[in-house]
Each structure stands twice: as C-alpha cells, then as structure tokens.
Amino acid sequence: MNKHLASTLILAIAAASAGLAQAAAPVKTTGGMLVNTSGMTLYTFDNDVAGSGKSACNGPCAGLWPAVAADADAKPEGDMTIVARDDGTKQWAYKGKPVYLYKSDMKAGDMTGDNFKSVWHVVKP
C-alpha cells in the first residue's frame, strides 16, 4: 500500500471515529450539589413531572430559568437523561427531572434560586 493511500485511510478512520463520540452530560457534583462544568448551580422545578420526557418551563419561565441544553447527539448516561423542550431542542434531566440554571446566579457556587417561590430547588445527588 502506498503512503498516500495509507494516510488517506488513517484520516478516514479517524473521521469516522470522531463521529461516534457522544456529547457527555455537562454536569458534576461539587459541595453536595449538581453544577454545570462552569460550577454554576443546577435546579429542578416542582412543576416538572419526573419521567414525562418534557419540560414545564418554557417561554418567559425559560428566560429566568435557562435549560441546561443537551446537544442533538447527546445520549443518556447514568442518572442524566434527556427531555424534549417545546421549541424542539433537548435538555438534560437528572433522574427524569429537567435541570436548569438560574439567571440571577452570577458566579460559580451561587444558589440564590434555591427554594424560589417554594418550587425551585438545588439538585442534591
């Protein structure tokens, strides 16, 4: 096999392998709570039904409580699953409940949305 053909074959295999990579859930546990990879606190909403496969926070609600977006090719892993949003995008969920950020949290570790209106709660794995 000539060098040109061999290097073309290697590049083709590498490209195919890259396509198999999955988008990992962008979450971790810090200080006893679930946060995104930037350290921002994640929340659940009492109006969401675990296992329903959808989010109850859309429209103006989503402006204050942005969804933790899942890439189109994301796959469930462990306790992290994926739900559909009204706009057709995907959102990460913890144990079947969609997870959100809170717009008023300004820095990693803030959890100013905890118990907001008694329906928003920090995710504690």
N, C-alpha and C positions, 0 to 999 in steps of 0.2 A: 504494500500500500504506500503510495507516495505521501510526502509530508503535507502537501496541500489538502489532500483528501482526509488524512488523519486529523488535521487541525479543524477542518470543517465538521467532521463527525463529532469531535470533542465539544465544539461550540454548540452543535445541535443538541447533544445530550445535556449539556449544562442549561441551555434554554428550556428544554422540556422539564428538567428537574426543578427549575425555578418556578415554573407554572404549577407545580404540585405543592409548593409551600402554602401554608394556610395562615391567615391572619389570626394571631393569638389574641386572647382576651386582654384588653389593656388595663388590667387591674392587678392589685397586690394588697396584702394586708400589712398595715402599719398602725402601731398603737392600739391594736384591738379593733380596728375598723377597716373597711374596704375603701381603698383610694384608687385613683387612676395612676398612670405611670408618672404623672407630674406631682403626685402627692395630694391632689385635690380630693376632698371627701365625697363619697358616693352615698346617695339617698334612695329610699324606696317611698312609694306613695300608697297610702291605705286604700285609695280607690282603685288601684290596680288589683286584678284577680290573678293570683299565682297560677300558672299553668294555662292561662287563657290564650297565650300567644300574641297578646296585643297590649298596647299602652293606652291608659286612660288620660294621659296628659298630652294634649295636642293644642294647637292654636296658641292663644295668649299664655296658657299654662306653660307651654314649652319654651316660651321666651324667658320666663323666670327660672324654669327648671329644665335646662337643656338635657336632652337624652344623651347617654353615652353611646355614641354611634358605633355600629358594627359594620365593617367592610362587607361588600356584596358577597365576597368569597369566604367570609368568616364561618367557622364551624363551632358548634357547642364543645365545651371542654370542662369536665368535672361539674362543679355547681353552676358554671356560667353557661347560659343558654341564650338563644336569640329570639326576639319577638319582632313582629311587624308593626310599623307605625302607619297612621292614616295616610301619610304622604308617600308611602311605598318604600321608605328607607327601612333599614334594620337597626335594632337597638339591643344592646347587651342586657341580660337579665340574670339576677342571682337567685337561684332556686326557683326559677319561674317568674319572679317579680322583676319588672323592668327597673333599671338603675339610672339615676340622674345626677347631674351636678346642680349646684345652687348658684345662681348668678351673683349673689351678694358675697359669696366666699371669695376673698381676694388673694389669699396665699395658701400654700400647702399647709394642711393641718387645721385651717378654719373649719368650723362646723356650725355656723350661725343658722343653718336651716334645720337643725335638729329639733324635732317636735313643733315645727312651724305649723300653726293652726291645728295642732294635735293630729295631723295626718301625714307629715313628712318625717322620716326617721333615718338616722345614720345606719348604714349597713354594718352589722357586727357579726362576722362569721363565727 
